[in-house]
Amino acid sequence: MPARPPSASVPPPSASATPSPETSGYVGPGNSENTTDRAGLCRAYLAKPERQREKALRTPAFNELVVAAGGAEHVEEYCRERPGADAEPTASPGG
C-alpha cells in the first residue's frame, strides 16, 4: 500500500470549531426560557435532607437552578415561591 501523506491542512473532526447552540442543541444554564423543568429541580432540591442540599447545588444537575435563583444562597427561597415546586407529596385517598 502506498503511504498516505499527512493531512495537516484538514483538522480532525474533534478539533473543529465549537458548535453553536443552534447546531448542537445545547443551551447553557440560565440563558434561555426554553430550559429545564425548574419546578422539577425545585422539588428534587426541597426533597433532599438539608445536609445534602448545599452539596447538590454544586453539581451540574442543579446549575440551572442556581443561576435562575441568582445564586446558591437564594435557591431555597426561589423554590419555595415557585408554584408546583412543593416537596411534600400529596397523600392519596384511602392510602
Secondary structure, DSSP 8 states (H G I E B T S, - for coil): -------TTS--GGGS----HHHH----TTS-SS---HHHHHHHHHHS-HHHHHHHTTSGGGHHHHHHHTSGGGHHHHHHHSTT---S----TT-
